[in-house]
Amino acid sequence: MDPRALARLVDALAGWPELHSLMVLRHGSVVAEGWAAPYASDRLHELYSLSKSFTSTAVGFAVAEGLLTVDDLVLDHVGDKAPAAPDANLQRMRVRDLLTMTTGHVEDPTGAVFDSGAQDWVAAFLERPVEHEPGTHFVYNTAGTFMLSAIVQRLTGQRLLDYLRPRLLEPLGIEGAIWQQSPEGIDVGGSGLSATTEDVAVFGQLYLQGGVWQGNQVVPADWVAEATRAQVPNDGGPDPDWTQGYGYQFWRGRHDSYRGDGAFGQFCVVLPEQDVVVVTTSGVADMHHQLELVWEHLLPGLSDGPLPADDDGRAQLADRLAGLRLDPPAGSPTSRTAERLSGRTITFEPNTLGIRNAVLEVGVEHDRLTVDHGEETVIVTVGHAQPAPTRTTLRRRDPEDVLVSGTWTSGDTYVVTVRFVEAPFVATATVTVTGDDVVVESRMNASFGPTTAPPLVGSLVQAVDEVWVG
């Protein structure tokens, strides 16, 4: 590996906003690894659909143990949850169709299943119409992967994470992974797994080695081969790395690669011919461009034999990796407007976010922000030089770590940054104060929906005599 090529890769990925971590392995050795502070090697990171490749592995174990086959009918395992008169296509749906995203649905049913409010996602999935003959029509389908998790749980009596622990996680040294669950207590399967960057890297290396780890056959070799080859075509998309075919919950890619990938740049890319594994965790919207950077900068740096010593290049690479940071905007901890604003209630006009009032109390080391949101009052510590850690259920049911910071980027503009350090997301709220009028504009770095919300418009209505000092 040319260290200068790796340094260029780091620069390119870091220049494409929200690279959280990077690991590159060649011939089983780590040749580059780095985390953009405040992300760190021991932090979990939500993997989104990269979770699917772990679910596929669980199915592979169940097949090897004789619990099912890929040609089993889905209703043979969950028929008790089906409608009273299931249509013919649903009756013909097989486990293989769940694995290859060819369930026969015209459109991805995931939103209709996960967001329906249903307490039984298995039943909700089976209620969806199946318009095509299963096995003939590729449609990306996270709910289908959930069904694989549900089937494995039924067969084993264990949630997916517990089933994988002695078979996969412990042999690889993976500790502390967590998996979000459905309302009925089934690991989501198609998403929701959180693990460290190194956990993903060893998983990719395991597959690169044909399922062998430290001399032991951990994953059956035939499952590795079948899961990672192109089982079905998926042509028709605009991005070439998403049109190379699909395996059993693994994407095929250019350069004879395959990968697990998750929304917003969670990648585990395996290049068998080059004996390379590339892992990223990120918060990007354009995943295609991120892969393009890997091809552009990594591939030219690969050599079939030893390269001349390049101590300067190695030092350059080390500096690039050590210098990765994602800091909030620079500014001042206070201003004249801050002093005038502190402790006063901001009342907002009716808005889609349901925020009624807010109070900012300006302190020396940190500020305190109180927000009346619907029927709930939320109090958040806002750091200055050091972002303040807190736990929140703002984004999901399970509490997660966030870092909150605030700074005055100008005399009348206060910027609050909320970084979800175990997920791809960072939220930014820009507060502009003009006299007693307050406007709050907010945005997310990436989202499945809009990345901006309508501005909050409010006014200062209450003055206090004292300024809180933190």
Beta strands, then each sheet from edge to edge (+ up, - down):
strand 1: 19-26
strand 2: 29-35
strand 3: 45-46
strand 4: 178-179
strand 5: 193-195
strand 6: 212-213
strand 7: 216-217
strand 8: 251-253
strand 9: 257-262
strand 10: 266-271
strand 11: 276-282
strand 12: 345-348
strand 13: 355-361
strand 14: 366-373
strand 15: 376-383
strand 16: 388-392
strand 17: 400-410
strand 18: 413-420
strand 19: 426-434
strand 20: 437-444
strand 21: 456-462
sheet 1: 2+ 1- 11+ 10- 9+ 8-
sheet 2: 3+ 5- 4+
sheet 3: 6+ 7-
sheet 4: 15+ 14- 13+ 12- 21+ 20- 19+ 18- 17+ 16-
end
